[in-house]
Amino acid sequence: MTTRRNFLKKTGILSAITLVGIPKISNAISIENNFAAVKKPVVLSTWAHGLAANEGAWKILSANGKALDAVEKGVMVTEADITNLSVGLSALPDRDGIVTLDASIMDEQGRCGGVACLERIKHPIAVARLVMDKTPHVLLVGEGAQKFALDNGFKLEPKTLSPEAEKNYKEWLKKSEYKPKINIENHDTIGMIAIDANGDLSGSCTTSGLAYKMHGRVGDSPIIGAGMYVDNEVGAACATGLGETVLRICGSFLVVELMRQGYSPEAACKKAVERLVKKNPDYKNAQVGFLALNKKGEHGAYALQKGFNYAIADNSGNKLIDAASYLK
Ligand code: GLY
């Protein structure tokens, strides 16, 4: 009879183990072994508007609050900013002149919630959180999402566009052409990922999506694994940019899985951008940025085009960092 030991001897595996020691079963194990080195709390968010959002999140993280509460309250700062043209109700509308909002949130237990194509509700991220906390579902869309929000005490906001959005929309209507403009038109989703004092990770993502999109279009931001993903054993990631390209590769899930395989946050984001390039022949006309944080509190980002930056807040302050890019 072949015992396990004989089998290992025959195949040479035993001598290999003797020579090099028992191999690591997974990167997650090595991450846990280094748990003492974790830099925490830390919060990261996409683009310069992330600086103000981080301030909101930091109030919670610095008081030993939960990463989940921090990423919700942090991006609410951006949703409430009436000068922002890509997040919240002041943002640019779709081609029918209607602002529709997408958002998602995920916590350290893998619980998650999202809303898509939500109209006239100021804080889609808070509705996404309620979907997670109060329903057996993950994603509510359109009228159903709005009804759920109103049933839970949210207020119906006016239909009117913000003055700046209205001015831009009237200008766009003159030609009604749709072509994404890199970093300008509307690829400025806010994605936020954080690790709290307890070492738990969470993430959030909220946007008005692509400016002048078809009515009903949903991007990557509310789709768990595309616009944002969290695995508390490994890390968290979020995406910004042209959602269609991110959806094709399940971008944020891919970044987290690459970190699980041992890639650093920046290397994982770079690999994901390279995959996106392969799967999107028209990639030169898009911008995408990935942002990642691992269980050790290490962070990194990588973008398709130049110009992507992210905000990081920790015990040393709150600052913007420029990400490296695939196209120079
Ligand atoms: N990344 C946001 C969107 O494409 O809707």
Residues whose N, C-alpha, C, O or C-beta is under 5 A from the ligand:
A	BS01	LIG	T189 T207 G209 L210 G219 D220 S221 T240 G241 L242 G243 E244
